[in-house]
Amino acid sequence: MRNIPTNSLPSAAKSSLPTKTGLPLDLTGPHVTPGASAAHRLYQALCEMIVSGLVKPGEPLPPSRTLATQAGFRRNAVVIAYERLIADGFAEATVGSGTFVAARIPARTAEPNRPKVIVETPGQGAFALGCTHIDERAVQRFRAFVGRRMRNFGSEHLHYGDPRGSRELRAAIADHLLSARGLRCDPDQIMLTSGTLHALRIVLSAILRAGNQVWCEDPGYPAARKTIANCGYRAVGVPVDEHGMRVAKGRIAGPAARAAYVTPSHQFPLGVQMSMQRRLELLDWARQAGAFVLEDDYDSEFRYDGAPLMSLAGIDRLQRVIYLGTFAKTLFPGLRIGYCALPERLIADVTAARAALDRFPGTLMEGAVADMLNSGAFAANLRRVRKLYREARDALAETLEAESHGALSVPVPSQGLHLVARFDRSVDLSVAARAKQAAGAEGWLLADTYSRARPLPGFVLGFSGHAVPQLVASAERLARESRAALRTGNRSDRQT
Ligand SMILES: Cc1ncc(COP(=O)(O)O)c(C=O)c1O
């Protein structure tokens, strides 16, 4: 480490700085990053003190040892902070004399009116969607795999890589798709992404032009609709019935569409399974229109009753269908690893689109995820959490049915991690909004998943990753508030 010249004496003659700690240091204000290293926080506090004029150009700073003692830091932290002040032009050092505030201070960038940015991240409150049960055994296995991979960290992590991601994980995913979904594909057809929306963005950029229409289920997954619109395409809402997306309506609403985004194995949010007839109709349309179908199979690993229908990609043998999968639910969302399986004819274009967007995925976690799949730890974790989720689903559905006294109908989904609880379609949408608010529930209003179709009053409620006793208590509260909202709703109906 470079030896910083420091003032030998913190005497009043040498420094006009306030005493006690020696400096008017504010180590807790908004200019300090909580949790940052001591050296960094000290640097930030010293900077603030200098640029706000509390110490003047040319004034000496206390010797590092003195400041360390007075401010309760290790001397090393002070030395590092002083080094950085000098490097950034806030201080100057003279051998034998010490460190001084620079004669000319770098101008402070204007920031007084910086707007307050509020970033909403999904919570984990009652019925929050997207929560997963973090099984301790799975975490331990994952930690061990990550540790081993880090110990063997080598050249394959140090260079630019394949835009599709590691072949090892792609091969493990190809095996998984074959055994879990009967979908046969080569690892070359798989691309790793940071999740479903990332895959959607990459694939659409390879197959569409700005302004092209994309069929989206209505109701549907709002995040996908938003991504499609943000990319400059036109999301066309296509209504859904008990057989899934109404393809005939799609042909009318979006005749020029070149892509359709669907959740056929477990429609989001309604939970219906797309019938075989509709699957074939959709594939016929894609072939006739020269379009592609993006099949989001987000929760197919969580099937509780009955056998699933074959995936669209399986029926189509990956000709006109792009299959989207994610580890956000089967492992945990924080991983940010998803994938798509591509028709052969799209590999080159989608790979080029990926390279143009963000080159290739980070490699550090991929090996550990491949280890989870190849070792059987992934499948074992699925077996354990599937059982927990089934119990959670049943507890939630039974409680809502019993406690709402008929106000809500709660079809029990045979798959997935959420359910829909609905009022009668004659009930005003505001009833659900009031009940949700009064119950302090964090799930969604069913109405918020619609774009153009007439919304149904009700809730979309996540049950995975929530402890059953809390789920039951929250369900009792929501059922009670639903009955109350319905009563006041009905009273105001009569008065008007
Ligand atoms: C319909 C649907 N698709 C995909 C996902 C997963 O998205 P990601 O992989 O980006 O986390 C979710 C998550 O809640 C979802 O509801």
The ligand as a Gaussian input file, in Angstrom:
#p B3LYP/6-31G(d) Opt

LIG

0 1
 C      -47.134000     -16.685000     -16.655000
 C      -45.736000     -16.614000     -16.113000
 N      -44.714000     -16.906000     -16.916000
 C      -43.438000     -16.873000     -16.478000
 C      -43.135000     -16.528000     -15.181000
 C      -41.704000     -16.532000     -14.732000
 O      -41.037000     -15.433000     -15.173000
 P      -39.461000     -15.308000     -14.975000
 O      -38.815000     -16.512000     -15.534000
 O      -39.122000     -14.080000     -15.784000
 O      -39.207000     -15.128000     -13.524000
 C      -44.160000     -16.196000     -14.310000
 C      -43.834000     -15.759000     -12.933000
 O      -44.633000     -15.469000     -12.105000
 C      -45.499000     -16.240000     -14.784000
 O      -46.523000     -15.960000     -13.967000

